[in-house]
Amino acid sequence: MDNDLSIDKEIDTRGLNCPLPILKAKKALGDMDSGQLLRVVSTDPGSMRDFQAFAKQTGNELVQQNTAGAEFIHVLRRR
């Protein structure tokens, strides 16, 4: 699924609801270098919309979003 992407960091936000996945992603991105990829695994259906808005607001690129069973996977590229 993500074989073409080399993920630099992954955070697990399963079981957390908005805004915690976003806050954790924001913190993780802050520790990363420009161009690096962050994968966020979430179980919050609202996270699909939240990460789209987050990417627009922060200028980080939302590279990919997909659903795997009850999980929502978001891949962000640090601006």
PyMOL Python script that loads the backbone (N, CA, C, O; Angstrom):
from pymol import cmd

cmd.read_pdbstr("""\
ATOM      1  N   MET A   1       0.834  -1.203   0.000  1.00  0.00           N
ATOM      2  CA  MET A   1       0.000   0.000   0.000  1.00  0.00           C
ATOM      3  C   MET A   1       0.867   1.250   0.000  1.00  0.00           C
ATOM      4  O   MET A   1       0.710   2.114  -0.863  1.00  0.00           O
ATOM      5  N   ASP A   2       1.782   1.353   0.961  1.00  0.00           N
ATOM      6  CA  ASP A   2       2.654   2.534   1.025  1.00  0.00           C
ATOM      7  C   ASP A   2       4.070   2.204   0.581  1.00  0.00           C
ATOM      8  O   ASP A   2       5.017   2.899   0.949  1.00  0.00           O
ATOM      9  N   ASN A   3       4.219   1.144  -0.210  1.00  0.00           N
ATOM     10  CA  ASN A   3       5.556   0.648  -0.538  1.00  0.00           C
ATOM     11  C   ASN A   3       6.414   1.671  -1.265  1.00  0.00           C
ATOM     12  O   ASN A   3       7.641   1.642  -1.178  1.00  0.00           O
ATOM     13  N   ASP A   4       5.750   2.587  -1.990  1.00  0.00           N
ATOM     14  CA  ASP A   4       6.499   3.586  -2.749  1.00  0.00           C
ATOM     15  C   ASP A   4       6.907   4.771  -1.878  1.00  0.00           C
ATOM     16  O   ASP A   4       7.700   5.611  -2.305  1.00  0.00           O
ATOM     17  N   LEU A   5       6.377   4.844  -0.673  1.00  0.00           N
ATOM     18  CA  LEU A   5       6.701   5.966   0.206  1.00  0.00           C
ATOM     19  C   LEU A   5       7.663   5.492   1.290  1.00  0.00           C
ATOM     20  O   LEU A   5       7.442   4.451   1.908  1.00  0.00           O
ATOM     21  N   SER A   6       8.726   6.253   1.520  1.00  0.00           N
ATOM     22  CA  SER A   6       9.590   5.883   2.641  1.00  0.00           C
ATOM     23  C   SER A   6       9.228   6.770   3.820  1.00  0.00           C
ATOM     24  O   SER A   6       9.533   7.962   3.852  1.00  0.00           O
ATOM     25  N   ILE A   7       8.572   6.149   4.782  1.00  0.00           N
ATOM     26  CA  ILE A   7       8.068   6.871   5.954  1.00  0.00           C
ATOM     27  C   ILE A   7       9.222   7.106   6.924  1.00  0.00           C
ATOM     28  O   ILE A   7       9.951   6.175   7.267  1.00  0.00           O
ATOM     29  N   ASP A   8       9.384   8.351   7.363  1.00  0.00           N
ATOM     30  CA  ASP A   8      10.465   8.689   8.296  1.00  0.00           C
ATOM     31  C   ASP A   8      10.045   8.485   9.744  1.00  0.00           C
ATOM     32  O   ASP A   8      10.872   8.166  10.598  1.00  0.00           O
ATOM     33  N   LYS A   9       8.764   8.668  10.017  1.00  0.00           N
ATOM     34  CA  LYS A   9       8.283   8.545  11.392  1.00  0.00           C
ATOM     35  C   LYS A   9       6.825   8.122  11.346  1.00  0.00           C
ATOM     36  O   LYS A   9       6.076   8.524  10.455  1.00  0.00           O
ATOM     37  N   GLU A  10       6.430   7.303  12.318  1.00  0.00           N
ATOM     38  CA  GLU A  10       5.030   6.887  12.385  1.00  0.00           C
ATOM     39  C   GLU A  10       4.531   7.107  13.801  1.00  0.00           C
ATOM     40  O   GLU A  10       5.227   6.801  14.768  1.00  0.00           O
ATOM     41  N   ILE A  11       3.315   7.643  13.919  1.00  0.00           N
ATOM     42  CA  ILE A  11       2.715   7.761  15.251  1.00  0.00           C
ATOM     43  C   ILE A  11       1.375   7.041  15.265  1.00  0.00           C
ATOM     44  O   ILE A  11       0.625   7.055  14.289  1.00  0.00           O
ATOM     45  N   ASP A  12       1.102   6.417  16.393  1.00  0.00           N
ATOM     46  CA  ASP A  12      -0.109   5.635  16.579  1.00  0.00           C
ATOM     47  C   ASP A  12      -1.058   6.444  17.451  1.00  0.00           C
ATOM     48  O   ASP A  12      -0.789   6.656  18.633  1.00  0.00           O
ATOM     49  N   THR A  13      -2.164   6.895  16.872  1.00  0.00           N
ATOM     50  CA  THR A  13      -3.139   7.662  17.657  1.00  0.00           C
ATOM     51  C   THR A  13      -4.453   6.890  17.766  1.00  0.00           C
ATOM     52  O   THR A  13      -5.514   7.481  17.969  1.00  0.00           O
ATOM     53  N   ARG A  14      -4.374   5.554  17.630  1.00  0.00           N
ATOM     54  CA  ARG A  14      -5.584   4.726  17.753  1.00  0.00           C
ATOM     55  C   ARG A  14      -6.210   4.931  19.123  1.00  0.00           C
ATOM     56  O   ARG A  14      -5.518   4.968  20.140  1.00  0.00           O
ATOM     57  N   GLY A  15      -7.544   5.066  19.131  1.00  0.00           N
ATOM     58  CA  GLY A  15      -8.264   5.224  20.384  1.00  0.00           C
ATOM     59  C   GLY A  15      -8.354   6.675  20.845  1.00  0.00           C
ATOM     60  O   GLY A  15      -9.060   6.979  21.806  1.00  0.00           O
ATOM     61  N   LEU A  16      -7.645   7.568  20.166  1.00  0.00           N
ATOM     62  CA  LEU A  16      -7.693   8.990  20.535  1.00  0.00           C
ATOM     63  C   LEU A  16      -8.657   9.729  19.608  1.00  0.00           C
ATOM     64  O   LEU A  16      -8.728   9.449  18.412  1.00  0.00           O
ATOM     65  N   ASN A  17      -9.389  10.667  20.180  1.00  0.00           N
ATOM     66  CA  ASN A  17     -10.305  11.453  19.363  1.00  0.00           C
ATOM     67  C   ASN A  17      -9.788  12.872  19.203  1.00  0.00           C
ATOM     68  O   ASN A  17      -8.931  13.339  19.953  1.00  0.00           O
ATOM     69  N   CYS A  18     -10.345  13.546  18.190  1.00  0.00           N
ATOM     70  CA  CYS A  18     -10.008  14.929  17.893  1.00  0.00           C
ATOM     71  C   CYS A  18     -10.031  15.755  19.179  1.00  0.00           C
ATOM     72  O   CYS A  18     -10.947  15.561  19.979  1.00  0.00           O
ATOM     73  N   PRO A  19      -9.102  16.645  19.425  1.00  0.00           N
ATOM     74  CA  PRO A  19      -8.021  17.037  18.503  1.00  0.00           C
ATOM     75  C   PRO A  19      -6.693  16.325  18.780  1.00  0.00           C
ATOM     76  O   PRO A  19      -5.659  16.749  18.264  1.00  0.00           O
ATOM     77  N   LEU A  20      -6.696  15.253  19.582  1.00  0.00           N
ATOM     78  CA  LEU A  20      -5.425  14.638  19.972  1.00  0.00           C
ATOM     79  C   LEU A  20      -4.577  14.116  18.807  1.00  0.00           C
ATOM     80  O   LEU A  20      -3.367  14.339  18.807  1.00  0.00           O
ATOM     81  N   PRO A  21      -5.162  13.427  17.810  1.00  0.00           N
ATOM     82  CA  PRO A  21      -4.302  12.982  16.688  1.00  0.00           C
ATOM     83  C   PRO A  21      -3.592  14.153  15.994  1.00  0.00           C
ATOM     84  O   PRO A  21      -2.424  14.050  15.619  1.00  0.00           O
ATOM     85  N   ILE A  22      -4.313  15.258  15.831  1.00  0.00           N
ATOM     86  CA  ILE A  22      -3.726  16.452  15.195  1.00  0.00           C
ATOM     87  C   ILE A  22      -2.607  17.027  16.069  1.00  0.00           C
ATOM     88  O   ILE A  22      -1.535  17.369  15.571  1.00  0.00           O
ATOM     89  N   LEU A  23      -2.868  17.128  17.373  1.00  0.00           N
ATOM     90  CA  LEU A  23      -1.857  17.689  18.279  1.00  0.00           C
ATOM     91  C   LEU A  23      -0.599  16.838  18.294  1.00  0.00           C
ATOM     92  O   LEU A  23       0.516  17.361  18.306  1.00  0.00           O
ATOM     93  N   LYS A  24      -0.785  15.520  18.293  1.00  0.00           N
ATOM     94  CA  LYS A  24       0.375  14.620  18.288  1.00  0.00           C
ATOM     95  C   LYS A  24       1.138  14.718  16.954  1.00  0.00           C
ATOM     96  O   LYS A  24       2.367  14.666  16.927  1.00  0.00           O
ATOM     97  N   ALA A  25       0.396  14.860  15.868  1.00  0.00           N
ATOM     98  CA  ALA A  25       1.025  14.995  14.548  1.00  0.00           C
ATOM     99  C   ALA A  25       1.809  16.301  14.477  1.00  0.00           C
ATOM    100  O   ALA A  25       2.920  16.348  13.947  1.00  0.00           O
ATOM    101  N   LYS A  26       1.216  17.351  15.016  1.00  0.00           N
ATOM    102  CA  LYS A  26       1.862  18.670  15.004  1.00  0.00           C
ATOM    103  C   LYS A  26       3.186  18.613  15.762  1.00  0.00           C
ATOM    104  O   LYS A  26       4.197  19.147  15.308  1.00  0.00           O
ATOM    105  N   LYS A  27       3.164  17.953  16.933  1.00  0.00           N
ATOM    106  CA  LYS A  27       4.364  17.816  17.750  1.00  0.00           C
ATOM    107  C   LYS A  27       5.427  16.992  17.004  1.00  0.00           C
ATOM    108  O   LYS A  27       6.604  17.351  16.981  1.00  0.00           O
ATOM    109  N   ALA A  28       4.985  15.881  16.395  1.00  0.00           N
ATOM    110  CA  ALA A  28       5.912  15.006  15.668  1.00  0.00           C
ATOM    111  C   ALA A  28       6.543  15.747  14.489  1.00  0.00           C
ATOM    112  O   ALA A  28       7.748  15.636  14.261  1.00  0.00           O
ATOM    113  N   LEU A  29       5.737  16.499  13.741  1.00  0.00           N
ATOM    114  CA  LEU A  29       6.246  17.248  12.584  1.00  0.00           C
ATOM    115  C   LEU A  29       7.265  18.290  13.031  1.00  0.00           C
ATOM    116  O   LEU A  29       8.223  18.582  12.315  1.00  0.00           O
ATOM    117  N   GLY A  30       7.050  18.847  14.216  1.00  0.00           N
ATOM    118  CA  GLY A  30       7.975  19.854  14.743  1.00  0.00           C
ATOM    119  C   GLY A  30       9.380  19.317  14.950  1.00  0.00           C
ATOM    120  O   GLY A  30      10.352  20.072  14.915  1.00  0.00           O
ATOM    121  N   ASP A  31       9.488  18.007  15.165  1.00  0.00           N
ATOM    122  CA  ASP A  31      10.799  17.368  15.385  1.00  0.00           C
ATOM    123  C   ASP A  31      11.415  16.842  14.097  1.00  0.00           C
ATOM    124  O   ASP A  31      12.507  16.276  14.115  1.00  0.00           O
ATOM    125  N   MET A  32      10.717  17.027  12.978  1.00  0.00           N
ATOM    126  CA  MET A  32      11.163  16.439  11.720  1.00  0.00           C
ATOM    127  C   MET A  32      11.782  17.493  10.801  1.00  0.00           C
ATOM    128  O   MET A  32      11.598  18.695  10.989  1.00  0.00           O
ATOM    129  N   ASP A  33      12.519  17.004   9.802  1.00  0.00           N
ATOM    130  CA  ASP A  33      13.123  17.904   8.817  1.00  0.00           C
ATOM    131  C   ASP A  33      12.173  18.112   7.647  1.00  0.00           C
ATOM    132  O   ASP A  33      11.296  17.287   7.389  1.00  0.00           O
ATOM    133  N   SER A  34      12.358  19.211   6.950  1.00  0.00           N
ATOM    134  CA  SER A  34      11.543  19.523   5.787  1.00  0.00           C
ATOM    135  C   SER A  34      11.633  18.381   4.769  1.00  0.00           C
ATOM    136  O   SER A  34      12.717  17.878   4.476  1.00  0.00           O
ATOM    137  N   GLY A  35      10.473  17.983   4.238  1.00  0.00           N
ATOM    138  CA  GLY A  35      10.441  16.931   3.223  1.00  0.00           C
ATOM    139  C   GLY A  35      10.265  15.534   3.786  1.00  0.00           C
ATOM    140  O   GLY A  35       9.971  14.600   3.039  1.00  0.00           O
ATOM    141  N   GLN A  36      10.439  15.372   5.095  1.00  0.00           N
ATOM    142  CA  GLN A  36      10.273  14.042   5.687  1.00  0.00           C
ATOM    143  C   GLN A  36       8.795  13.673   5.762  1.00  0.00           C
ATOM    144  O   GLN A  36       7.923  14.541   5.801  1.00  0.00           O
ATOM    145  N   LEU A  37       8.532  12.364   5.783  1.00  0.00           N
ATOM    146  CA  LEU A  37       7.156  11.875   5.791  1.00  0.00           C
ATOM    147  C   LEU A  37       6.763  11.333   7.165  1.00  0.00           C
ATOM    148  O   LEU A  37       7.517  10.600   7.806  1.00  0.00           O
ATOM    149  N   LEU A  38       5.572  11.713   7.593  1.00  0.00           N
ATOM    150  CA  LEU A  38       4.997  11.253   8.858  1.00  0.00           C
ATOM    151  C   LEU A  38       3.730  10.477   8.544  1.00  0.00           C
ATOM    152  O   LEU A  38       2.842  10.966   7.846  1.00  0.00           O
ATOM    153  N   ARG A  39       3.661   9.246   9.077  1.00  0.00           N
ATOM    154  CA  ARG A  39       2.424   8.483   8.934  1.00  0.00           C
ATOM    155  C   ARG A  39       1.701   8.500  10.275  1.00  0.00           C
ATOM    156  O   ARG A  39       2.299   8.237  11.318  1.00  0.00           O
ATOM    157  N   VAL A  40       0.409   8.811  10.234  1.00  0.00           N
ATOM    158  CA  VAL A  40      -0.420   8.829  11.442  1.00  0.00           C
ATOM    159  C   VAL A  40      -1.495   7.760  11.280  1.00  0.00           C
ATOM    160  O   VAL A  40      -2.227   7.753  10.291  1.00  0.00           O
ATOM    161  N   VAL A  41      -1.587   6.861  12.251  1.00  0.00           N
ATOM    162  CA  VAL A  41      -2.630   5.835  12.247  1.00  0.00           C
ATOM    163  C   VAL A  41      -3.665   6.232  13.288  1.00  0.00           C
ATOM    164  O   VAL A  41      -3.339   6.435  14.458  1.00  0.00           O
ATOM    165  N   SER A  42      -4.913   6.342  12.852  1.00  0.00           N
ATOM    166  CA  SER A  42      -5.972   6.831  13.723  1.00  0.00           C
ATOM    167  C   SER A  42      -7.204   5.932  13.615  1.00  0.00           C
ATOM    168  O   SER A  42      -7.383   5.235  12.616  1.00  0.00           O
ATOM    169  N   THR A  43      -8.049   5.952  14.645  1.00  0.00           N
ATOM    170  CA  THR A  43      -9.325   5.244  14.577  1.00  0.00           C
ATOM    171  C   THR A  43     -10.492   6.228  14.604  1.00  0.00           C
ATOM    172  O   THR A  43     -11.652   5.818  14.659  1.00  0.00           O
ATOM    173  N   ASP A  44     -10.190   7.515  14.565  1.00  0.00           N
ATOM    174  CA  ASP A  44     -11.221   8.553  14.604  1.00  0.00           C
ATOM    175  C   ASP A  44     -11.659   8.893  13.174  1.00  0.00           C
ATOM    176  O   ASP A  44     -10.877   9.448  12.403  1.00  0.00           O
ATOM    177  N   PRO A  45     -12.921   8.557  12.817  1.00  0.00           N
ATOM    178  CA  PRO A  45     -13.384   8.834  11.443  1.00  0.00           C
ATOM    179  C   PRO A  45     -13.272  10.319  11.088  1.00  0.00           C
ATOM    180  O   PRO A  45     -13.053  10.666   9.927  1.00  0.00           O
ATOM    181  N   GLY A  46     -13.422  11.193  12.085  1.00  0.00           N
ATOM    182  CA  GLY A  46     -13.312  12.632  11.845  1.00  0.00           C
ATOM    183  C   GLY A  46     -11.909  13.055  11.462  1.00  0.00           C
ATOM    184  O   GLY A  46     -11.701  14.166  10.974  1.00  0.00           O
ATOM    185  N   SER A  47     -10.937  12.167  11.681  1.00  0.00           N
ATOM    186  CA  SER A  47      -9.546  12.528  11.388  1.00  0.00           C
ATOM    187  C   SER A  47      -9.316  12.730   9.890  1.00  0.00           C
ATOM    188  O   SER A  47      -8.403  13.463   9.510  1.00  0.00           O
ATOM    189  N   MET A  48     -10.121  12.098   9.032  1.00  0.00           N
ATOM    190  CA  MET A  48      -9.962  12.289   7.587  1.00  0.00           C
ATOM    191  C   MET A  48     -10.124  13.771   7.252  1.00  0.00           C
ATOM    192  O   MET A  48      -9.292  14.359   6.561  1.00  0.00           O
ATOM    193  N   ARG A  49     -11.195  14.356   7.749  1.00  0.00           N
ATOM    194  CA  ARG A  49     -11.477  15.769   7.520  1.00  0.00           C
ATOM    195  C   ARG A  49     -10.477  16.654   8.277  1.00  0.00           C
ATOM    196  O   ARG A  49      -9.987  17.655   7.755  1.00  0.00           O
ATOM    197  N   ASP A  50     -10.190  16.256   9.520  1.00  0.00           N
ATOM    198  CA  ASP A  50      -9.292  17.054  10.363  1.00  0.00           C
ATOM    199  C   ASP A  50      -7.919  17.216   9.723  1.00  0.00           C
ATOM    200  O   ASP A  50      -7.359  18.313   9.717  1.00  0.00           O
ATOM    201  N   PHE A  51      -7.369  16.116   9.180  1.00  0.00           N
ATOM    202  CA  PHE A  51      -6.033  16.201   8.605  1.00  0.00           C
ATOM    203  C   PHE A  51      -6.019  16.994   7.303  1.00  0.00           C
ATOM    204  O   PHE A  51      -5.014  17.621   6.969  1.00  0.00           O
ATOM    205  N   GLN A  52      -7.127  16.970   6.567  1.00  0.00           N
ATOM    206  CA  GLN A  52      -7.211  17.803   5.359  1.00  0.00           C
ATOM    207  C   GLN A  52      -7.147  19.281   5.741  1.00  0.00           C
ATOM    208  O   GLN A  52      -6.437  20.069   5.116  1.00  0.00           O
ATOM    209  N   ALA A  53      -7.901  19.638   6.774  1.00  0.00           N
ATOM    210  CA  ALA A  53      -7.914  21.028   7.241  1.00  0.00           C
ATOM    211  C   ALA A  53      -6.554  21.408   7.829  1.00  0.00           C
ATOM    212  O   ALA A  53      -6.052  22.506   7.590  1.00  0.00           O
ATOM    213  N   PHE A  54      -5.967  20.495   8.596  1.00  0.00           N
ATOM    214  CA  PHE A  54      -4.668  20.731   9.227  1.00  0.00           C
ATOM    215  C   PHE A  54      -3.597  21.011   8.167  1.00  0.00           C
ATOM    216  O   PHE A  54      -2.787  21.924   8.320  1.00  0.00           O
ATOM    217  N   ALA A  55      -3.604  20.214   7.091  1.00  0.00           N
ATOM    218  CA  ALA A  55      -2.611  20.394   6.024  1.00  0.00           C
ATOM    219  C   ALA A  55      -2.780  21.764   5.364  1.00  0.00           C
ATOM    220  O   ALA A  55      -1.798  22.462   5.109  1.00  0.00           O
ATOM    221  N   LYS A  56      -4.025  22.139   5.090  1.00  0.00           N
ATOM    222  CA  LYS A  56      -4.287  23.455   4.484  1.00  0.00           C
ATOM    223  C   LYS A  56      -3.793  24.585   5.388  1.00  0.00           C
ATOM    224  O   LYS A  56      -3.153  25.529   4.925  1.00  0.00           O
ATOM    225  N   GLN A  57      -4.097  24.474   6.680  1.00  0.00           N
ATOM    226  CA  GLN A  57      -3.763  25.545   7.622  1.00  0.00           C
ATOM    227  C   GLN A  57      -2.268  25.666   7.864  1.00  0.00           C
ATOM    228  O   GLN A  57      -1.761  26.770   8.067  1.00  0.00           O
ATOM    229  N   THR A  58      -1.554  24.541   7.845  1.00  0.00           N
ATOM    230  CA  THR A  58      -0.144  24.560   8.251  1.00  0.00           C
ATOM    231  C   THR A  58       0.825  24.560   7.077  1.00  0.00           C
ATOM    232  O   THR A  58       2.015  24.820   7.255  1.00  0.00           O
ATOM    233  N   GLY A  59       0.323  24.267   5.872  1.00  0.00           N
ATOM    234  CA  GLY A  59       1.210  24.232   4.714  1.00  0.00           C
ATOM    235  C   GLY A  59       1.979  22.931   4.586  1.00  0.00           C
ATOM    236  O   GLY A  59       2.815  22.797   3.693  1.00  0.00           O
ATOM    237  N   ASN A  60       1.712  21.960   5.471  1.00  0.00           N
ATOM    238  CA  ASN A  60       2.298  20.634   5.300  1.00  0.00           C
ATOM    239  C   ASN A  60       1.467  19.902   4.249  1.00  0.00           C
ATOM    240  O   ASN A  60       0.252  20.086   4.177  1.00  0.00           O
ATOM    241  N   GLU A  61       2.118  19.075   3.435  1.00  0.00           N
ATOM    242  CA  GLU A  61       1.409  18.418   2.341  1.00  0.00           C
ATOM    243  C   GLU A  61       0.789  17.117   2.821  1.00  0.00           C
ATOM    244  O   GLU A  61       1.466  16.287   3.427  1.00  0.00           O
ATOM    245  N   LEU A  62      -0.508  16.935   2.547  1.00  0.00           N
ATOM    246  CA  LEU A  62      -1.174  15.671   2.831  1.00  0.00           C
ATOM    247  C   LEU A  62      -0.948  14.781   1.613  1.00  0.00           C
ATOM    248  O   LEU A  62      -1.617  14.930   0.590  1.00  0.00           O
ATOM    249  N   VAL A  63       0.002  13.856   1.732  1.00  0.00           N
ATOM    250  CA  VAL A  63       0.438  13.051   0.592  1.00  0.00           C
ATOM    251  C   VAL A  63      -0.568  11.951   0.295  1.00  0.00           C
ATOM    252  O   VAL A  63      -0.820  11.621  -0.864  1.00  0.00           O
ATOM    253  N   GLN A  64      -1.137  11.389   1.349  1.00  0.00           N
ATOM    254  CA  GLN A  64      -1.994  10.225   1.164  1.00  0.00           C
ATOM    255  C   GLN A  64      -2.930  10.071   2.350  1.00  0.00           C
ATOM    256  O   GLN A  64      -2.575  10.381   3.487  1.00  0.00           O
ATOM    257  N   GLN A  65      -4.135   9.587   2.064  1.00  0.00           N
ATOM    258  CA  GLN A  65      -5.067   9.192   3.121  1.00  0.00           C
ATOM    259  C   GLN A  65      -5.725   7.914   2.658  1.00  0.00           C
ATOM    260  O   GLN A  65      -6.155   7.813   1.509  1.00  0.00           O
ATOM    261  N   ASN A  66      -5.807   6.941   3.539  1.00  0.00           N
ATOM    262  CA  ASN A  66      -6.585   5.771   3.188  1.00  0.00           C
ATOM    263  C   ASN A  66      -7.150   5.114   4.426  1.00  0.00           C
ATOM    264  O   ASN A  66      -6.774   5.423   5.557  1.00  0.00           O
ATOM    265  N   THR A  67      -8.070   4.194   4.173  1.00  0.00           N
ATOM    266  CA  THR A  67      -8.751   3.497   5.248  1.00  0.00           C
ATOM    267  C   THR A  67      -8.355   2.036   5.180  1.00  0.00           C
ATOM    268  O   THR A  67      -8.370   1.430   4.108  1.00  0.00           O
ATOM    269  N   ALA A  68      -7.998   1.467   6.329  1.00  0.00           N
ATOM    270  CA  ALA A  68      -7.675   0.042   6.406  1.00  0.00           C
ATOM    271  C   ALA A  68      -8.523  -0.534   7.534  1.00  0.00           C
ATOM    272  O   ALA A  68      -8.167  -0.422   8.707  1.00  0.00           O
ATOM    273  N   GLY A  69      -9.638  -1.147   7.177  1.00  0.00           N
ATOM    274  CA  GLY A  69     -10.562  -1.646   8.190  1.00  0.00           C
ATOM    275  C   GLY A  69     -11.121  -0.482   8.978  1.00  0.00           C
ATOM    276  O   GLY A  69     -11.733   0.424   8.411  1.00  0.00           O
ATOM    277  N   ALA A  70     -10.912  -0.504  10.302  1.00  0.00           N
ATOM    278  CA  ALA A  70     -11.421   0.574  11.155  1.00  0.00           C
ATOM    279  C   ALA A  70     -10.375   1.655  11.371  1.00  0.00           C
ATOM    280  O   ALA A  70     -10.559   2.553  12.193  1.00  0.00           O
ATOM    281  N   GLU A  71      -9.266   1.565  10.622  1.00  0.00           N
ATOM    282  CA  GLU A  71      -8.177   2.522  10.818  1.00  0.00           C
ATOM    283  C   GLU A  71      -8.080   3.496   9.651  1.00  0.00           C
ATOM    284  O   GLU A  71      -8.361   3.160   8.501  1.00  0.00           O
ATOM    285  N   PHE A  72      -7.675   4.701   9.988  1.00  0.00           N
ATOM    286  CA  PHE A  72      -7.505   5.761   9.003  1.00  0.00           C
ATOM    287  C   PHE A  72      -6.031   6.122   8.987  1.00  0.00           C
ATOM    288  O   PHE A  72      -5.458   6.473  10.019  1.00  0.00           O
ATOM    289  N   ILE A  73      -5.423   6.036   7.823  1.00  0.00           N
ATOM    290  CA  ILE A  73      -3.988   6.273   7.686  1.00  0.00           C
ATOM    291  C   ILE A  73      -3.774   7.601   6.954  1.00  0.00           C
ATOM    292  O   ILE A  73      -4.339   7.834   5.885  1.00  0.00           O
ATOM    293  N   HIS A  74      -2.963   8.449   7.540  1.00  0.00           N
ATOM    294  CA  HIS A  74      -2.669   9.758   6.947  1.00  0.00           C
ATOM    295  C   HIS A  74      -1.158   9.864   6.793  1.00  0.00           C
ATOM    296  O   HIS A  74      -0.410   9.531   7.712  1.00  0.00           O
ATOM    297  N   VAL A  75      -0.709  10.329   5.622  1.00  0.00           N
ATOM    298  CA  VAL A  75       0.712  10.546   5.414  1.00  0.00           C
ATOM    299  C   VAL A  75       0.916  12.017   5.081  1.00  0.00           C
ATOM    300  O   VAL A  75       0.362  12.534   4.110  1.00  0.00           O
ATOM    301  N   LEU A  76       1.721  12.681   5.904  1.00  0.00           N
ATOM    302  CA  LEU A  76       2.001  14.110   5.740  1.00  0.00           C
ATOM    303  C   LEU A  76       3.470  14.331   5.415  1.00  0.00           C
ATOM    304  O   LEU A  76       4.347  13.662   5.963  1.00  0.00           O
ATOM    305  N   ARG A  77       3.728  15.275   4.520  1.00  0.00           N
ATOM    306  CA  ARG A  77       5.108  15.667   4.229  1.00  0.00           C
ATOM    307  C   ARG A  77       5.379  16.997   4.919  1.00  0.00           C
ATOM    308  O   ARG A  77       4.670  17.983   4.715  1.00  0.00           O
ATOM    309  N   ARG A  78       6.425  16.997   5.740  1.00  0.00           N
ATOM    310  CA  ARG A  78       6.793  18.208   6.481  1.00  0.00           C
ATOM    311  C   ARG A  78       7.157  19.314   5.501  1.00  0.00           C
ATOM    312  O   ARG A  78       7.929  19.095   4.568  1.00  0.00           O
ATOM    313  N   ARG A  79       6.604  20.493   5.713  1.00  0.00           N
ATOM    314  CA  ARG A  79       6.880  21.603   4.792  1.00  0.00           C
ATOM    315  C   ARG A  79       8.295  22.134   4.992  1.00  0.00           C
ATOM    316  O   ARG A  79       8.705  23.070   4.305  1.00  0.00           O
TER     317      ARG A  79
END
""", "prot")
cmd.dss("prot")
cmd.show_as("cartoon", "prot")
cmd.util.cbc("prot")
cmd.orient("prot")
